[in-house]
Amino acid sequence: MFRLGSSHHSPIMHLPEEQDAPIQVNIVPMIDVIFAVLVFFLISSLYLTRSQPQLPVTLPSAATGEEGPTVNTLTVVIQASGEIFLGQQPTSLDTLATAIEARRVGTQPLVVVIRADTVVPHGQVVAVMDRLRAIAGVEIGIAVAPEGL
């Protein structure tokens, strides 16, 4: 038995020193998470581009139609009734240029695709094209349905 203040020393247990293990960062779970996020964004962006609502128009058909760019693109819709839309928003011939400039991002070239119903008078389509050509940096495309549809 040991007492405080006694001349005996208390026994000391000597433990072997632990070697510090090198720090390791396991990146496999991080790669898995990044891959899962990447797949999520890829799938969701594909869904968003395919699910954009379209205003109902009957497009003329053409055998030589080509797929246009999808980046920096705006759509002007001219319905059979003659109403003009920029995307889903109603607009008029007088406010079309201002509405396009408001949606422009930066100074990159912009492609404006005209989706005109087959019964829209040619003169109205030309008037819309004329307004679009007056805007600097705008290229014009005309949407058509593939022939046979």
C-alpha positions as CSV (number, residue, x, y, z in Angstrom):
1,M,0.0,0.0,0.0
2,F,1.3,3.4,-0.9
3,R,0.7,6.6,1.1
4,L,1.0,10.1,0.1
5,G,4.2,11.6,1.1
6,S,5.9,8.2,1.5
7,S,9.3,7.7,0.2
8,H,8.2,4.9,-2.1
9,H,7.6,5.8,-5.7
10,S,4.4,4.8,-7.3
11,P,4.8,2.3,-10.1
12,I,4.7,3.8,-13.5
13,M,3.5,1.8,-16.5
14,H,5.6,2.4,-19.5
15,L,3.6,2.1,-22.7
16,P,5.3,1.7,-26.1
17,E,5.1,4.9,-28.2
18,E,2.5,4.8,-30.9
19,Q,3.8,5.6,-34.3
20,D,1.8,8.3,-36.1
21,A,0.1,6.7,-39.0
22,P,0.5,8.7,-42.2
23,I,-2.6,10.7,-43.0
24,Q,-4.4,9.3,-46.0
25,V,-7.2,10.9,-47.9
26,N,-9.5,8.3,-49.5
27,I,-10.7,10.0,-52.7
28,V,-12.9,7.1,-54.0
29,P,-16.0,8.2,-52.2
30,M,-15.4,11.8,-53.4
31,I,-15.1,10.6,-57.0
32,D,-18.3,8.6,-56.6
33,V,-20.2,11.7,-55.4
34,I,-18.8,13.9,-58.2
35,F,-19.8,11.3,-60.8
36,A,-23.3,11.1,-59.3
37,V,-23.7,14.9,-59.5
38,L,-22.4,14.9,-63.0
39,V,-24.9,12.3,-64.1
40,F,-27.7,14.2,-62.4
41,F,-26.9,17.4,-64.3
42,L,-26.5,15.6,-67.6
43,I,-29.9,13.9,-67.3
44,S,-31.7,16.9,-66.0
45,S,-30.3,19.2,-68.7
46,L,-31.4,16.7,-71.4
47,Y,-34.9,16.6,-69.8
48,L,-35.1,20.4,-69.7
49,T,-34.2,20.9,-73.4
50,R,-36.7,18.3,-74.5
51,S,-39.5,19.4,-72.3
52,Q,-39.6,23.1,-73.2
53,P,-43.2,23.8,-74.1
54,Q,-43.9,24.9,-77.6
55,L,-46.8,27.1,-78.7
56,P,-49.0,25.2,-81.2
57,V,-48.1,26.0,-84.8
58,T,-48.3,23.9,-87.9
59,L,-44.9,24.2,-89.5
60,P,-44.4,24.0,-93.3
61,S,-42.5,20.9,-94.3
62,A,-39.1,20.9,-96.1
63,A,-36.9,18.1,-97.4
64,T,-33.7,20.1,-96.9
65,G,-34.3,21.3,-93.3
66,E,-31.3,21.1,-91.0
67,E,-30.9,20.9,-87.2
68,G,-29.9,24.3,-85.9
69,P,-27.8,25.4,-82.9
70,T,-29.3,25.2,-79.4
71,V,-27.0,27.7,-77.7
72,N,-27.8,31.4,-77.7
73,T,-31.1,30.8,-79.5
74,L,-34.4,32.6,-79.1
75,T,-37.6,31.5,-80.8
76,V,-40.2,33.9,-82.4
77,V,-43.5,32.2,-82.9
78,I,-46.2,33.5,-85.3
79,Q,-49.4,31.7,-84.7
80,A,-52.2,31.2,-87.3
81,S,-54.1,34.1,-85.7
82,G,-51.1,36.4,-86.4
83,E,-50.1,36.7,-82.7
84,I,-46.3,37.1,-82.2
85,F,-44.5,35.5,-79.2
86,L,-40.9,35.7,-78.1
87,G,-40.5,32.3,-76.5
88,Q,-43.7,32.0,-74.4
89,Q,-44.2,35.7,-74.0
90,P,-46.6,37.6,-76.2
91,T,-45.0,40.6,-78.0
92,S,-45.7,42.8,-81.0
93,L,-43.8,43.7,-84.1
94,D,-43.0,47.1,-82.6
95,T,-41.6,45.7,-79.3
96,L,-39.9,42.6,-80.8
97,A,-36.4,44.2,-81.2
98,T,-36.5,45.6,-77.6
99,A,-37.6,42.3,-76.2
100,I,-34.8,40.4,-78.0
101,E,-32.2,42.9,-76.8
102,A,-33.5,42.5,-73.2
103,R,-32.9,38.8,-73.4
104,R,-29.5,38.9,-75.0
105,V,-26.6,37.8,-72.8
106,G,-23.3,39.5,-73.6
107,T,-22.2,40.3,-77.1
108,Q,-22.2,36.8,-78.5
109,P,-24.1,36.2,-81.8
110,L,-27.7,35.3,-81.3
111,V,-29.8,32.9,-83.5
112,V,-33.4,33.8,-83.7
113,V,-35.6,31.0,-85.1
114,I,-38.9,31.9,-86.6
115,R,-41.7,29.3,-86.1
116,A,-44.5,30.5,-88.3
117,D,-47.7,28.6,-88.9
118,T,-48.3,27.6,-92.6
119,V,-51.4,29.9,-92.8
120,V,-49.5,33.0,-91.7
121,P,-49.3,35.5,-94.6
122,H,-45.9,35.7,-96.2
123,G,-45.9,39.5,-95.7
124,Q,-46.1,39.1,-91.9
125,V,-43.2,36.6,-91.8
126,V,-41.1,39.1,-93.9
127,A,-42.0,41.9,-91.6
128,V,-40.7,39.9,-88.6
129,M,-37.5,39.0,-90.5
130,D,-37.0,42.7,-91.4
131,R,-37.2,43.7,-87.8
132,L,-34.8,40.9,-86.8
133,R,-32.2,41.9,-89.5
134,A,-32.1,45.4,-88.0
135,I,-30.6,44.0,-84.8
136,A,-26.8,43.7,-84.8
137,G,-25.4,40.3,-84.3
138,V,-28.6,38.4,-85.0
139,E,-28.8,35.4,-87.3
140,I,-32.2,34.3,-88.5
141,G,-33.4,30.7,-88.9
142,I,-36.8,29.4,-90.0
143,A,-38.2,26.3,-88.4
144,V,-39.7,23.6,-90.6
145,A,-41.1,20.2,-90.1
146,P,-39.3,17.3,-91.7
147,E,-41.0,16.4,-95.0
148,G,-43.6,13.6,-94.7
149,L,-44.7,14.6,-91.2
